Amino acid sequence: MNYIALAIPVFFLLIGVELVFTRLLERDTYRLSDSVGALSCGLLQQVTEVFLKTSVFAAYVFIYESWRQFEVPSSASWAWASCYLGYDLLYYWYHRLSHEVNAGWASHVVHHQSEEYNLTVALRQSAIPVSWVFYLPLALVGFPPQMFLVVSTIDTLYQFWIHTRLVGRLGPLEWVLNTPSHHRVHHGRNPRYIDRNHGGTLIVWDRLFGTFAEEREEPVYGITKPLASFNPLWANLHYWVEMWDVARRTARPLDRLRVLWARPGWRPADLGGPLQPPEVDRSSYVKFDVPLGGSRRLYVLAQLVLVLLAATPYLLRSGSLGVPARVLGAALIAWSVVSFGALLDGRPWAAPLENARLAALALAAALVPGPALARGGLVLLACASAVWLNREPQKTLPLAPGLR
């Protein structure tokens, strides 16, 4: 069971609540393009999990059944508490190394690219999973697979609510728990905040291992070299491309390999040496955006809502679907979010890509077996979307760095 997919309606309810409160409080915490980009990354990540989660969980089960050292009883409260503490500690080290090793950062950077900080950012996750390896020691100890699955889900769900600017300090809880204040620091690109506060549920690991930083002033959010794109595919690939470029340009063979395990920002001597994160000022910092018409933005929002409505049952039922249905559903969802990102980036190839997507949806609705009324409705919806998309020509805009 995909417990994260089950929680999707709750996620969007809370996002709606936060959005209402930000408007009432006149806080500028949401931008449509940024939120669509974050949600698109989350959808892409969930789609990849349809194919990977079963095999990853199988690795845990295999180690548990073959090499577990103890019989940990699933009925004992101390066992659940121990499993949770063990998982949160291992999460801390996975998270910390994801910030301190290039190969880990290339995957994890997706979560930090947003220049906003709100609940949609919690759903902005990488489609290239690497964290599962860190939790295999729990299987070796003997924590049952179902216990691990429940504990990992609870730890993940806890981290959703701390992605908000609306909650201030929480008094004594700040000493023990990871809170919105602590996690805002973690998402800051200010030099004093970089690589701090890696904890999942608990902040005690950061205090213990020397990576804690208190929120002194609100951070500037994002990464030191902004992504400058709302495309979820480029979001997942850009740092790998950057590492390849460094490896290609450096002269020493060892430096080409070192790119993988060096710290982010490392550069070999022949490329000028390590890069230092620049100081930033909230009052003068300019966030990336593309000047699009309101109609184009509303079109992307409406299409994303439709894709989300279709993707939720797909994610929940993916385990019972045949391979062709799973592949077709994943391809359509991935195509959709990449197309939306291209539209928001103002790419010249975005409208042709979206028109092709709508044509593919209409064709699939016409050919796939199902109730005639539903299939006809989907065809009409695709045609209406095409009319909306093409009723005003997209302006030619300067291309931002990224996927072209």
Secondary structure, 3 states (H helix, E strand, C coil): CCHHHHCHHHHHHHHHHHHHHHHHCCCCCCCHHHHHHHHHHHHHHHHHHHHHHHHHHHHHHHHHHHHCCCCCCCCCHHHHHHHHHHHHHHHHHHHHHHHHCHHHHHHHHHHHCCCCCCHHHHCCCCCCCCHHHHHHHHHHHCCCHHHHHHHHHHHHHHCCCCCCCCCCCCHHHHHCECCHHHHHHHCECCHHHCCCCCCCCECHHHHHHCCCCCCCCCCCECCCCCCCCCCHHHHHHHHHHHHHHHHHHCCCHHHHHHHHHCCCCCCCHHHCCCCCCCCCCCCCCCCCCCCCCHHHHHHHHHHHHHHHHHHHHHHHHHHHCCHHHHHHHHHHHHHHHHHHHHHHHCCCCHHHHHHHHHHHHHHHHHHCCCCHHHHHHHHHHHHHHHHHHHCCCCCCCCCCCCCC
